[in-house]
């Protein structure tokens, strides 16, 4: 009897590397020490007080306003300036706050929704 064809039948088969070891796994414990995970934290001044919650809420509302365009990959000030150039009239107090707190990454970078409500 003939078995039905599978979509995987159209791809060439590859052999696993090494005896009994799935690809992508580290060989032994000493190799694990060489693996480093780079986490990029936004720059922060040594003794920066947290921003005012009302300011953060105002910025969050700006982040969620789709009328000013996407905010991925740019700072809030860049987004504000782009919206201004496009004639979208972004709120002036947002720009003032961004310039006043330009060294604070909690203010400079957009709010990220983490699925937990904040």
N, C-alpha and C positions, 0 to 999 in steps of 0.2 A: 504494500500500500504506500501511496505517496503522501508525505506530510504537506500541509498547507505552507505556502511561502510566507515569510515574515518580512517586515520592512528591514530588519537588520541583516537579512540575507544579501541585500544589495551593497553592503559595505564590506571592505576587506577585513578579514580577521587579523587581530594583532596578538602576538604572544606576550604574556606577562614577563616583565623583567625580573630576573632573579628567581631562585627556587621558592615557590610558595608565597611570594610577597606581592601584594597588590601594588600597582604603580602609584607613585606619589608619596609613599610612606618613607619615613627616615630609616636608615639602615640600623643604627644602634643608638644607644643613649648619648654617646659623646657628640653625635651629630645634632641632637636636639639642643645642645647648649649653643650652637652656632646660629640657630634660628632666632632672629630678632623681629619683634613686631614694632613698627613705627606708628606711633599715635601722634597726630598733629594737634596740639592744643593751641588755641588762639593766644597771641602774646598778651600778657597781663602785667601791669605795673605792680611792684612789690606790695604796696599798701593802699590798694584801691578800695574805697567803700562801695558796697553794692548800690546799684542805681535805685532811684525811687520807684516803688511799685507802680505808681500812676504813670510815670514816664514809660516803663516797660509795657504797660497796657496800651498806651497810645501807640507805641512802636509796633506792638503785636497787631493792632487794628490796621496799621499801615501795611504790614506784611500780608495780611489777609485780604486787602483790597486789590482785586484782580484788575481794576480799571487802570492801575499804574504799571501793568505788565509783570512778567515773571521776575522772581527774585533769586533764582538759582545761579550761583557762581559769581555773584557780585555783592558788594556791600550795600547797606541801606542807602548811604549817601549817593553811591553810583546809580542806584535805582531811582532815587529822588531826582537826580540831575537828568537822567534819561527821560523821565516822565515830563520834566519841565521843558526839555528840548523838543519833545513831541507835542507840546501844547496841552498837556493833560491837567495842568494846574494842581500839582500835589500840595498838601498843606504846608504853609510856611513854618509853623511851629515844629514840624518834624525836622526840617533842615536846621533850624536853630539849635534844637536839642542834639542833633548828630554832630554839628560843629562844636558845640560846647563840651560834649563827652567823647570827642574823637579818639582819645587814647583808651577808652573802655570797650573791650571786645563784646561785653554784654549789650552794649548800645550799638556798636558799629555793625555787627553781623546780625543777619536776620534771625528771627525766632524760628525754632524748629519744633514742629509738633511731634511729640514722642508717643502719641497714642494714649497717654495717661492723663491728659487734660492740662498739660502745661510744660 
